[in-house]
Amino acid sequence: MSQTSAALWDLSTITPPCDTAAVDPTMSNNAQSAAQQLMWALSGRRAGNFTTVNELYQPTRQSACMFPYKAADGQWRNGYAPGYGSECCEFQIEQQPVQAVTAVRVEGVLLDAADYSLQGSTLLRIGQCWPSGDECQVAPISIDYTWGLPPTAFTLLACAELMCEFLAGWSGNICRLPSRVTSIARQGVTMELDSPTEWAAIGMTGLPTVDAWVRTVNPNGIVTRSRFYSPDLTPRVG
């Protein structure tokens, strides 16, 4: 099965709005990780620096992919005959936007980078087509790749602002992030709490740089990137 990990952005090129020199490195990294996770959600699940390994794909068996032809090496193959469709020679990668494909294996054999080409989020096979099969068969294609919106200077500034607020809250200092308390009746000690995800759902943190960044990268407030499904698309199976 595939595994995905996230890498921390390099904040060394900017000056955070708080002094982090005396902060424990582990706490600082945790605060930045929390900030990046929240920014990933606020951006419609796109901003970040992620690596996914061993993601499996199973191209479905189609008539265009199963047309037999004899290749230049004398081997009989299926589907890359002139005049026939290319749906068996490319497939869409699951997580987007794709930054780079770092490894492609077909039936366990590592391909040379010249054997495939990344075009947007589509992985194209060069010189022949991807092997196709039935859903009950073991998926023949495995890929490793990096994905997510690369950070701009604006992104790093927003991340640093958010990180500093997490550090402040964890240290017992004043934190500008909204709490769940919306009203207090002091005499009766009555508190009203909002949903812990309500403010994140509308893309409002109360932090000027972060909120300006959200309006820039996700002006329509989408929760996740748009998707479409077709029975002709190569399914990811793991």
CORFEN-V478158 format. One record per helix or strand of 2 or more residues. SS is the DSSP state (2 for helix, 1 for strand). FROM is the first residue (numbers start at 1). TO is the last residue. If there is no record, write none. Layout:
SS/FROM/TO  SS/FROM/TO
This chain:
1/3/6  2/25/42  1/50/60  2/64/66  1/68/70  1/76/78  1/90/92  1/98/106  1/109/110  2/113/115  1/116/119  1/122/125  1/132/133  1/141/147  2/153/170  1/181/185  1/190/193  2/198/201  2/208/217  1/235/236
